[in-house]
Amino acid sequence: MSKPLRVERHFFNQREAAEYCGYSTAKFRQFAKDYDIPKCGPNKDRYRKVDLDSFMACPGDFFNPLRVRKAGFVPVEV
């Protein structure tokens, strides 16, 4: 009996990308907001394995300081 053919994946949806990187889906979603992890596909809803490997090796290369939310209450003056 022959073994089943294994095909290596090159593109992941958000849930699969989170699992591949070892994060929960919610935590990966937050990283995707705070870092510029490139998305691809017709709906821009897929992550390339190469980009995820690069992100895991050096997340600082993907950091976008303009997208980081500031914590805490900010009073608004009227």
C-alpha atoms as one frame of an Amber mdcrd trajectory, in Angstrom:
protein
   0.000   0.000   0.000   1.397   3.398  -0.955   1.759   6.309   1.431  -0.517
   9.341   0.978   1.031  12.209  -0.946   1.969  15.162   1.272   1.901  18.581
  -0.357   3.714  21.413   1.355   1.552  24.502   1.845   2.829  27.899   0.679
  -0.210  30.004   1.616  -2.215  30.062   4.851  -5.444  31.699   5.982  -5.363
  33.587   9.287  -6.225  30.574  11.475  -3.648  28.371   9.743  -1.003  31.121
   9.906  -1.602  31.502  13.655  -1.248  27.761  14.133   1.907  27.657  11.982
   3.501  30.439  14.071   2.383  28.914  17.366  -0.038  31.650  18.431  -3.742
  31.738  19.143  -5.871  33.214  16.378  -6.656  36.295  18.498  -2.972  36.934
  19.282  -1.961  36.501  15.645  -4.760  38.868  14.582  -3.279  41.479  16.951
   0.207  40.936  15.509  -1.196  41.322  11.996  -2.650  44.700  13.026   0.485
  45.979  14.784   3.021  44.634  12.277   3.050  44.877   8.492   2.898  41.169
   7.675   2.252  41.085   3.918  -1.059  39.602   2.801  -1.719  38.223  -0.648
  -4.428  36.607  -2.710  -7.384  38.175  -4.499  -9.055  39.111  -1.191  -5.798
  39.908   0.643  -6.651  37.206   3.194  -3.712  34.813   2.814  -0.218  34.804
   4.296   2.795  33.367   2.502   4.900  30.821   4.371   8.073  32.693   3.390
   6.753  35.919   4.945   5.698  34.120   8.133   9.150  32.533   8.424  10.771
  35.961   8.002   8.407  37.469  10.585   9.221  34.750  13.114  12.971  35.139
  12.506  13.009  38.935  12.875   9.708  40.601  13.849  11.388  44.020  14.104
  11.669  44.155  10.327   7.867  44.141  10.097   7.168  46.578  12.949   5.132
  49.648  12.044   5.156  52.240  14.871   2.273  54.147  13.278  -0.088  51.200
  13.767   0.585  50.566  17.466  -2.268  51.587  19.707  -1.537  53.627  22.788
  -2.801  52.164  26.050  -4.695  54.141  28.653  -7.333  56.822  28.902  -6.823
  60.042  26.980  -9.018  62.946  28.144 -10.613  64.993  25.402 -10.949  68.738
  25.861 -13.962  70.461  24.372
